Each structure stands twice: as structure tokens, then as C-alpha cells.
Amino acid sequence: MPSGPGTRQVVCVRCTGRFEVPAPSISASCPRCHRQVSVTDVVVRNTRWGGSIQTCGRVLVYPGGALRSLRIEAADGVEVLGSIDADVTSGGPVLIGPGATWRGNLSAPAVEIRPGATILSGAFRIGAPAAAIAAAG
């Protein structure tokens, strides 16, 4: 279903329901599961420590950025150009770029690991259905 003017479509990180939000939205209530969810991208340019991250958007770790978290759930994908230490469940593709360092498990529909990336540890489950996002929560 295409989004209307000034809106964008998101996938709920909790139940995988699709819905539209106004383009500048930061959070919204999912009309399917009625839970409040973040609909913005999580951007890491420096060091970020945290318990868990859940977003209907993407997680982006820039070069020089370091993300340490118990669990990350991103409905729209993950891109790592810095370092990440977390168990990650993604509803979208994952890119581990050149110079990136990865430590942790991954469940995603697709992953691209570019030359120069370092995988230190973790089990990768690729081709996982989008429902893995909802099951992880």
C-alpha cells in the first residue's frame, strides 16, 4: 500500500503490522497491537551503551561509532560501519561494511558482509521470516 503525501509506511517492531505515520513522527501507536513504538532511525556516531533498542526504523552505526546493547530489534534493517556488540533481530537487510566490527547473534532476512569487515563472534540466522521481530519481543 503506497503512502500518501506527507506520510510514510512503517512496520511495527512488536507485531509486524504495517501502518502509515506522518513523515516527521518520532513515535506512534500501532493500530494492530496498540503498543507505543519508535518509528525513527537510531543513529550512532559515537559510543552508545544501553539495555535494548527497539525501532520500526533502521539502526545505523557510522564509522567511529560503537554500539553496545543487550538486544537490538530494527524492523527496517541495520547498517554497521563502526562496531556493534549486541544480539540483533532485523526485519530488513543488514549491511556490515568495510572496517566494521561485529560481535553478537544475528537474525535477518539478508546480510551483506563487505571485505574488510570483522566478525568476532555470534551465530547468524539468515533468511529468518519477518515474524522473528515479533517473536523476539
C-alpha positions as a printed Julia matrix, in Angstrom:
137×3 Matrix{Float64}:
  0.0     0.0    0.0
  1.64    3.29  -1.09
  1.94    6.09   1.43
  0.02    9.31   0.94
  1.58   12.78   0.69
  3.43   13.7    3.87
  3.21   10.18   5.29
  5.41    7.1    5.34
  4.71    3.43   5.88
  6.34    1.59   8.79
  6.37   -1.99  10.06
  5.68   -2.45  13.77
  8.73   -3.88  15.52
  6.4    -5.62  18.01
  3.78   -7.35  15.79
  4.96   -6.76  12.16
  1.75   -4.9   11.35
  2.08   -2.24   8.63
  0.69    1.25   9.1
  1.19    4.86   7.98
  2.53    7.69  10.1
  3.07   11.38   9.37
  6.58   11.79   7.91
  8.04   13.76  10.87
  6.76   11.28  13.51
  9.11   10.07  16.25
  6.77    7.5   17.8
  3.29    6.14  17.17
  0.73    3.71  18.5
  0.43    0.6   16.33
 -3.19    0.17  15.24
 -2.77   -3.62  15.23
 -1.18   -4.34  18.63
 -1.91   -0.92  20.23
  1.62   -0.59  21.61
  3.67    2.59  21.5
  6.65    2.17  19.15
  9.56    4.3   17.99
  9.4     4.97  14.23
 12.72    6.82  13.86
 16.12    5.56  12.84
 18.66    5.04  15.63
 21.88    6.74  14.53
 25.14    6.09  16.4
 28.09    8.36  15.65
 29.99    7.97  18.95
 29.74    5.37  21.73
 26.31    4.3   22.94
 25.62    1.83  25.75
 22.15    0.58  26.52
 19.91   -2.26  27.66
 17.9    -2.77  24.48
 16.86   -0.85  21.38
 13.58   -1.29  19.51
 12.65    0.75  16.45
 10.37    0.45  13.44
 13.16    2.23  11.55
 16.79    1.31  10.96
 19.85    1.18  13.2
 22.85    2.96  11.66
 26.31    2.78  13.22
 28.67    5.2   11.49
 32.46    4.82  11.2
 33.95    5.55  14.61
 30.63    4.74  16.27
 30.31    1.92  18.8
 27.01    0.41  19.9
 26.85   -1.92  22.91
 23.42   -3.28  23.79
 21.83   -6.45  25.15
 19.36   -6.65  22.29
 18.54   -4.68  19.15
 15.32   -5.04  17.19
 15.06   -2.98  13.99
 12.12   -3.56  11.67
 13.69   -1.78   8.66
 17.29   -3.01   8.77
 20.74   -2.42  10.24
 23.86   -0.83   8.75
 27.16   -1.11  10.62
 30.25    0.82   9.56
 31.64    1.11  13.11
 31.36   -1.55  15.81
 28.4    -3.36  17.31
 28.18   -5.71  20.28
 24.6    -6.99  20.6
 22.15   -9.7   19.68
 20.32   -8.28  16.66
 16.96   -9.14  15.13
 16.22   -7.27  11.94
 13.14   -7.27   9.72
 15.17   -5.77   6.87
 18.58   -6.34   5.31
 21.78   -5.99   7.33
 24.97   -4.44   5.96
 28.28   -4.99   7.75
 30.6    -2.61   5.94
 34.36   -2.41   5.45
 36.11   -1.62   8.72
 33.07   -2.69  10.77
 33.39   -5.0   13.78
 30.52   -7.33  14.74
 30.06   -9.27  17.96
 26.73  -10.97  18.65
 24.0   -13.1   17.16
 22.0   -12.0   14.11
 18.59  -12.95  12.76
 17.66  -11.2    9.49
 16.19  -11.86   6.05
 19.51  -10.96   4.34
 23.04   -9.91   5.25
 25.85   -8.39   3.21
 29.33   -8.6    4.69
 31.76   -6.4    2.79
 35.5    -7.09   2.5
 37.36   -5.64   5.48
 34.58   -6.33   7.98
 35.44   -8.36  11.1
 33.05  -10.86  12.66
 34.32  -11.66  16.17
 31.54  -13.95  17.39
 27.88  -14.84  17.02
 25.51  -17.18  15.25
 23.87  -15.8   12.1
 20.35  -16.92  11.15
 19.77  -15.52   7.68
 16.53  -15.84   5.76
 14.6   -15.55   9.02
 10.97  -14.58   8.49
  9.85  -11.06   9.43
  7.84  -12.62  12.27
 11.18  -13.12  14.06
 10.96   -9.46  15.09
  7.65  -10.01  16.88
  8.8   -13.3   18.41
 11.93  -11.67  19.87
  9.89   -9.08  21.78
